[in-house]
Amino acid sequence: MTSDHPYKKSLSIKARLAALLALVFLSAQFLTAAHAATYGKTDHLHNGHPCIVASIVKKSTDLDVDTASAVELEAVPAWLEALPLPVAIAKPTPKAGQIRAPPHHV
């Protein structure tokens, strides 16, 4: 008995797509690493045109920023007043009544 359930077919298609995307990602990483190993960070040409990979890396490093400087704050601002802590409202304690009876509040 063979099961030709459409859900099982979609799983195999999803698995194939996931494997294909993983292969594309890994090959892009490999080719980028091979290009960086061959040419380094220097400006270079491919068939008389500037390398697009090197220009993208240069533009992304231009976007790097310095670390943020420390912000100095006053100890306590003059306009800030200390507020009193809230007081808990006393609740009446229920007294136990008969079994299955509602609580009796005094």
N, CA, C and O atoms as a DFTB+ gen file, in Angstrom:
424 C
 N C O
     1  1       0.846      -1.172       0.000
     2  2       0.000       0.000       0.000
     3  2       0.892       1.235       0.000
     4  3       1.705       1.417       0.906
     5  1       0.746       2.056      -0.980
     6  2       1.539       3.287      -1.069
     7  2       0.687       4.455      -0.650
     8  3      -0.512       4.501      -0.922
     9  1       1.318       5.396       0.015
    10  2       0.557       6.589       0.422
    11  2       1.029       7.764      -0.424
    12  3       2.184       8.182      -0.341
    13  1       0.141       8.275      -1.217
    14  2       0.433       9.436      -2.052
    15  2      -0.257      10.659      -1.479
    16  3      -0.963      11.387      -2.176
    17  1      -0.035      10.861      -0.206
    18  2      -0.663      11.995       0.464
    19  2       0.010      13.282      -0.002
    20  3       1.238      13.340      -0.047
    21  1      -0.764      14.327      -0.353
    22  2      -0.142      15.562      -0.862
    23  2       0.740      16.253       0.170
    24  3       1.666      16.974      -0.201
    25  1       0.470      16.049       1.467
    26  2       1.291      16.687       2.494
    27  2       2.711      16.135       2.467
    28  3       3.673      16.881       2.649
    29  1       2.843      14.831       2.240
    30  2       4.173      14.238       2.175
    31  2       4.940      14.737       0.960
    32  3       6.160      14.893       1.023
    33  1       4.250      14.990      -0.137
    34  2       4.911      15.541      -1.309
    35  2       5.389      16.959      -1.045
    36  3       6.472      17.342      -1.487
    37  1       4.582      17.750      -0.320
    38  2       4.993      19.125      -0.030
    39  2       6.179      19.150       0.922
    40  3       7.012      20.054       0.847
    41  1       6.268      18.170       1.816
    42  2       7.434      18.110       2.689
    43  2       8.695      17.841       1.893
    44  3       9.739      18.434       2.167
    45  1       8.614      16.975       0.932
    46  2       9.809      16.690       0.153
    47  2      10.201      17.905      -0.688
    48  3      11.388      18.154      -0.899
    49  1       9.219      18.656      -1.166
    50  2       9.524      19.870      -1.917
    51  2      10.144      20.911      -0.989
    52  3      11.092      21.596      -1.371
    53  1       9.610      21.034       0.235
    54  2      10.173      21.977       1.200
    55  2      11.586      21.574       1.598
    56  3      12.459      22.426       1.760
    57  1      11.808      20.272       1.754
    58  2      13.140      19.803       2.118
    59  2      14.134      20.066       0.989
    60  3      15.277      20.448       1.235
    61  1      13.690      19.859      -0.249
    62  2      14.569      20.135      -1.392
    63  2      14.875      21.626      -1.495
    64  3      16.005      22.012      -1.793
    65  1      13.865      22.464      -1.247
    66  2      14.075      23.911      -1.300
    67  2      15.035      24.357      -0.200
    68  3      15.916      25.183      -0.443
    69  1      14.872      23.819       0.999
    70  2      15.773      24.160       2.101
    71  2      17.203      23.735       1.788
    72  3      18.149      24.469       2.075
    73  1      17.362      22.551       1.198
    74  2      18.699      22.086       0.833
    75  2      19.307      22.957      -0.257
    76  3      20.503      23.246      -0.227
    77  1      18.494      23.374      -1.214
    78  2      18.983      24.237      -2.288
    79  2      19.407      25.602      -1.739
    80  3      20.453      26.127      -2.123
    81  1      18.601      26.177      -0.844
    82  2      18.963      27.466      -0.252
    83  2      20.230      27.361       0.590
    84  3      21.064      28.266       0.577
    85  1      20.373      26.258       1.320
    86  2      21.590      26.056       2.107
    87  2      22.807      25.928       1.195
    88  3      23.874      26.460       1.498
    89  1      22.646      25.230       0.092
    90  2      23.743      25.084      -0.870
    91  2      24.129      26.430      -1.474
    92  3      25.316      26.724      -1.618
    93  1      23.145      27.247      -1.827
    94  2      23.422      28.580      -2.387
    95  2      24.146      29.439      -1.357
    96  3      25.118      30.117      -1.688
    97  1      23.677      29.415      -0.111
    98  2      24.314      30.215       0.934
    99  2      25.759      29.781       1.166
   100  3      26.657      30.620       1.237
   101  1      25.984      28.474       1.284
   102  2      27.341      27.985       1.533
   103  2      28.272      28.250       0.361
   104  3      29.447      28.560       0.559
   105  1      27.760      28.131      -0.852
   106  2      28.617      28.413      -2.006
   107  2      28.946      29.901      -2.093
   108  3      30.057      30.260      -2.484
   109  1      28.010      30.765      -1.738
   110  2      28.300      32.204      -1.726
   111  2      29.363      32.524      -0.670
   112  3      30.253      33.340      -0.909
   113  1      29.268      31.879       0.491
   114  2      30.277      32.091       1.525
   115  2      31.650      31.599       1.057
   116  3      32.660      32.260       1.297
   117  1      31.687      30.461       0.401
   118  2      32.955      29.910      -0.091
   119  2      33.573      30.812      -1.151
   120  3      34.771      31.091      -1.115
   121  1      32.751      31.266      -2.096
   122  2      33.279      32.126      -3.165
   123  2      33.757      33.472      -2.617
   124  3      34.761      34.010      -3.083
   125  1      33.048      34.010      -1.641
   126  2      33.481      35.270      -1.026
   127  2      34.809      35.085      -0.304
   128  3      35.697      35.932      -0.408
   129  1      34.951      33.982       0.426
   130  2      36.209      33.724       1.134
   131  2      37.345      33.498       0.146
   132  3      38.466      33.945       0.387
   133  1      37.076      32.815      -0.958
   134  2      38.117      32.584      -1.965
   135  2      38.529      33.899      -2.627
   136  3      39.712      34.114      -2.888
   137  1      37.575      34.771      -2.898
   138  2      37.882      36.070      -3.502
   139  2      38.713      36.916      -2.550
   140  3      39.678      37.559      -2.963
   141  1      38.333      36.916      -1.253
   142  2      39.086      37.693      -0.264
   143  2      40.500      37.139      -0.104
   144  3      41.445      37.904       0.091
   145  1      40.653      35.825      -0.184
   146  2      41.988      35.231      -0.062
   147  2      42.845      35.571      -1.268
   148  3      44.058      35.730      -1.134
   149  1      42.243      35.685      -2.442
   150  2      43.004      35.965      -3.656
   151  2      43.414      37.431      -3.744
   152  3      44.576      37.737      -4.015
   153  1      42.468      38.334      -3.518
   154  2      42.724      39.755      -3.750
   155  2      42.937      40.569      -2.484
   156  3      43.540      41.640      -2.554
   157  1      42.483      40.120      -1.365
   158  2      42.625      40.882      -0.125
   159  2      41.734      42.108      -0.130
   160  3      40.690      42.124      -0.782
   161  1      42.153      43.142       0.604
   162  2      41.355      44.361       0.716
   163  2      41.791      45.453      -0.247
   164  3      41.306      46.581      -0.161
   165  1      42.682      45.140      -1.148
   166  2      43.186      46.153      -2.074
   167  2      42.171      46.402      -3.187
   168  3      41.388      45.522      -3.545
   169  1      42.205      47.608      -3.721
   170  2      41.365      47.912      -4.882
   171  2      41.951      47.193      -6.090
   172  3      43.161      47.226      -6.316
   173  1      41.083      46.540      -6.868
   174  2      41.554      45.812      -8.040
   175  2      40.472      45.812      -9.109
   176  3      39.330      46.200      -8.862
   177  1      40.849      45.377     -10.282
   178  2      39.944      45.388     -11.432
   179  2      39.671      43.969     -11.910
   180  3      40.515      43.080     -11.791
   181  1      38.470      43.778     -12.455
   182  2      38.109      42.540     -13.134
   183  2      37.688      42.925     -14.552
   184  3      36.667      43.587     -14.737
   185  1      38.469      42.515     -15.552
   186  2      38.200      42.837     -16.963
   187  2      38.050      44.344     -17.179
   188  3      37.199      44.780     -17.954
   189  1      38.871      45.130     -16.498
   190  2      38.856      46.577     -16.669
   191  2      37.799      47.297     -15.836
   192  3      37.717      48.524     -15.887
   193  1      37.000      46.575     -15.083
   194  2      35.967      47.194     -14.239
   195  2      36.344      47.021     -12.773
   196  3      36.911      45.998     -12.391
   197  1      36.027      48.027     -11.946
   198  2      36.348      47.879     -10.518
   199  2      35.568      46.719      -9.902
   200  3      34.436      46.434     -10.295
   201  1      36.185      46.068      -8.946
   202  2      35.569      44.910      -8.293
   203  2      34.380      45.366      -7.457
   204  3      34.500      46.258      -6.617
   205  1      33.249      44.748      -7.695
   206  2      32.037      45.138      -6.976
   207  2      32.091      44.680      -5.524
   208  3      31.549      45.349      -4.644
   209  1      32.739      43.547      -5.263
   210  2      32.849      43.047      -3.894
   211  2      33.687      44.005      -3.053
   212  3      33.320      44.332      -1.924
   213  1      34.814      44.452      -3.605
   214  2      35.674      45.368      -2.861
   215  2      34.972      46.695      -2.605
   216  3      35.149      47.288      -1.541
   217  1      34.173      47.175      -3.571
   218  2      33.478      48.443      -3.361
   219  2      32.389      48.314      -2.306
   220  3      32.152      49.256      -1.550
   221  1      31.720      47.160      -2.242
   222  2      30.698      46.952      -1.206
   223  2      31.343      46.885       0.164
   224  3      30.820      47.451       1.124
   225  1      32.483      46.195       0.269
   226  2      33.175      46.104       1.552
   227  2      33.656      47.485       1.987
   228  3      33.563      47.834       3.164
   229  1      34.175      48.277       1.032
   230  2      34.652      49.619       1.363
   231  2      33.511      50.491       1.844
   232  3      33.671      51.239       2.809
   233  1      32.350      50.409       1.183
   234  2      31.207      51.214       1.607
   235  2      30.692      50.780       2.972
   236  3      30.272      51.622       3.766
   237  1      30.715      49.478       3.261
   238  2      30.218      49.024       4.560
   239  2      31.174      49.414       5.683
   240  3      30.732      49.669       6.803
   241  1      32.492      49.466       5.401
   242  2      33.416      49.895       6.445
   243  2      33.353      51.401       6.639
   244  3      33.706      51.889       7.712
   245  1      32.915      52.153       5.636
   246  2      32.742      53.594       5.809
   247  2      31.584      53.896       6.751
   248  3      31.532      54.973       7.346
   249  1      30.656      52.952       6.889
   250  2      29.508      53.162       7.764
   251  2      29.806      52.870       9.221
   252  3      28.993      53.185      10.090
   253  1      30.956      52.275       9.506
   254  2      31.305      51.976      10.892
   255  2      31.440      53.269      11.677
   256  3      31.952      54.261      11.160
   257  1      30.984      53.263      12.916
   258  2      31.026      54.455      13.755
   259  2      31.845      54.162      14.998
   260  3      32.057      53.007      15.367
   261  1      32.301      55.233      15.637
   262  2      33.032      55.091      16.887
   263  2      32.073      54.687      17.996
   264  3      30.854      54.798      17.861
   265  1      32.642      54.222      19.080
   266  2      31.810      53.870      20.221
   267  2      31.232      55.144      20.832
   268  3      31.843      56.210      20.762
   269  1      30.074      55.024      21.417
   270  2      29.399      56.176      22.013
   271  2      30.165      56.649      23.238
   272  3      30.696      55.848      24.007
   273  1      30.211      57.953      23.402
   274  2      30.881      58.500      24.576
   275  2      29.977      58.343      25.797
   276  3      28.758      58.217      25.674
   277  1      30.586      58.353      26.953
   278  2      29.830      58.185      28.194
   279  2      28.961      59.411      28.439
   280  3      29.390      60.546      28.227
   281  1      27.759      59.173      28.878
   282  2      26.830      60.255      29.184
   283  2      26.926      60.549      30.667
   284  3      26.781      59.654      31.499
   285  1      27.168      61.801      30.991
   286  2      27.274      62.188      32.396
   287  2      25.922      62.710      32.863
   288  3      25.350      63.616      32.257
   289  1      25.421      62.132      33.940
   290  2      24.136      62.527      34.496
   291  2      24.340      63.158      35.864
   292  3      25.297      62.851      36.575
   293  1      23.415      64.048      36.216
   294  2      23.458      64.615      37.557
   295  2      23.070      63.533      38.548
   296  3      22.366      62.586      38.197
   297  1      23.523      63.669      39.773
   298  2      23.194      62.666      40.780
   299  2      21.680      62.605      40.966
   300  3      21.082      61.545      40.781
   301  1      21.049      63.725      41.330
   302  2      19.597      63.812      41.457
   303  2      19.196      65.173      40.912
   304  3      19.664      66.195      41.415
   305  1      18.348      65.212      39.904
   306  2      17.919      66.510      39.391
   307  2      17.184      67.314      40.464
   308  3      16.524      66.749      41.335
   309  1      17.308      68.639      40.387
   310  2      16.706      69.496      41.407
   311  2      15.182      69.453      41.353
   312  3      14.527      69.636      42.379
   313  1      14.621      69.222      40.205
   314  2      13.168      69.250      40.081
   315  2      12.509      67.949      40.517
   316  3      11.285      67.882      40.623
   317  1      13.308      66.911      40.771
   318  2      12.754      65.624      41.159
   319  2      12.583      65.573      42.665
   320  3      13.553      65.724      43.408
   321  1      11.358      65.362      43.121
   322  2      11.076      65.277      44.551
   323  2      10.839      63.830      44.933
   324  3      10.300      63.046      44.152
   325  1      11.241      63.489      46.126
   326  2      10.990      62.137      46.614
   327  2       9.518      62.021      46.999
   328  3       8.992      62.868      47.722
   329  1       8.869      60.992      46.525
   330  2       7.461      60.774      46.840
   331  2       7.348      59.799      47.998
   332  3       8.162      58.883      48.117
   333  1       6.339      59.985      48.864
   334  2       6.177      59.035      49.958
   335  2       5.712      57.680      49.414
   336  3       5.022      57.593      48.398
   337  1       6.112      56.646      50.118
   338  2       5.710      55.308      49.707
   339  2       4.218      55.124      49.949
   340  3       3.696      55.670      50.921
   341  1       3.521      54.385      49.113
   342  2       2.095      54.172      49.335
   343  2       1.856      53.311      50.582
   344  3       2.631      52.411      50.903
   345  1       0.766      53.622      51.261
   346  2       0.409      52.889      52.477
   347  2      -0.551      51.779      52.095
   348  3      -1.503      51.998      51.346
   349  1      -0.300      50.609      52.603
   350  2      -1.172      49.477      52.310
   351  2      -2.487      49.635      53.050
   352  3      -2.508      49.993      54.228
   353  1      -3.582      49.367      52.353
   354  2      -4.902      49.465      52.962
   355  2      -5.145      48.190      53.746
   356  3      -4.956      47.081      53.246
   357  1      -5.569      48.377      54.987
   358  2      -5.832      47.219      55.842
   359  2      -7.119      46.547      55.395
   360  3      -8.162      47.191      55.281
   361  1      -7.036      45.257      55.146
   362  2      -8.212      44.501      54.742
   363  2      -8.758      43.766      55.961
   364  3      -7.999      43.316      56.819
   365  1     -10.069      43.652      56.025
   366  2     -10.615      42.894      57.172
   367  2     -10.271      41.414      57.017
   368  3     -10.306      40.873      55.911
   369  1      -9.943      40.776      58.116
   370  2      -9.602      39.357      58.062
   371  2     -10.878      38.544      58.120
   372  3     -11.715      38.756      58.997
   373  1     -11.030      37.620      57.197
   374  2     -12.256      36.804      57.230
   375  2     -12.194      35.780      58.365
   376  3     -11.137      35.238      58.688
   377  1     -13.341      35.543      58.942
   378  2     -13.423      34.523      59.984
   379  2     -14.008      33.274      59.366
   380  3     -14.890      33.344      58.510
   381  1     -13.523      32.155      59.797
   382  2     -14.008      30.897      59.255
   383  2     -15.378      30.598      59.836
   384  3     -15.598      30.697      61.043
   385  1     -16.269      30.238      58.974
   386  2     -17.613      29.869      59.425
   387  2     -17.775      28.373      59.299
   388  3     -16.819      27.609      59.432
   389  1     -18.980      27.980      59.045
   390  2     -19.247      26.572      58.865
   391  2     -18.617      26.109      57.545
   392  3     -18.289      26.915      56.675
   393  1     -18.462      24.798      57.428
   394  2     -17.920      24.244      56.203
   395  2     -18.865      24.585      55.056
   396  3     -20.083      24.475      55.196
   397  1     -18.315      24.989      53.949
   398  2     -19.020      25.382      52.728
   399  2     -19.828      26.661      52.910
   400  3     -20.685      26.962      52.080
   401  1     -19.585      27.396      53.941
   402  2     -20.270      28.661      54.129
   403  2     -19.373      29.753      53.571
   404  3     -18.152      29.602      53.596
   405  1     -19.943      30.866      53.060
   406  2     -19.128      31.968      52.586
   407  2     -18.377      32.610      53.750
   408  3     -18.831      32.506      54.889
   409  1     -17.266      33.257      53.509
   410  2     -16.525      33.885      54.602
   411  2     -17.341      35.001      55.250
   412  3     -18.143      35.664      54.593
   413  1     -17.125      35.191      56.518
   414  2     -17.858      36.185      57.297
   415  2     -16.906      37.321      57.644
   416  3     -15.925      37.104      58.355
   417  1     -17.178      38.534      57.153
   418  2     -16.334      39.698      57.417
   419  2     -16.915      40.483      58.566
   420  3     -18.122      40.725      58.598
   421  1     -16.096      40.885      59.500
   422  2     -16.555      41.656      60.657
   423  2     -16.460      43.123      60.354
   424  3     -16.799      43.952      61.199
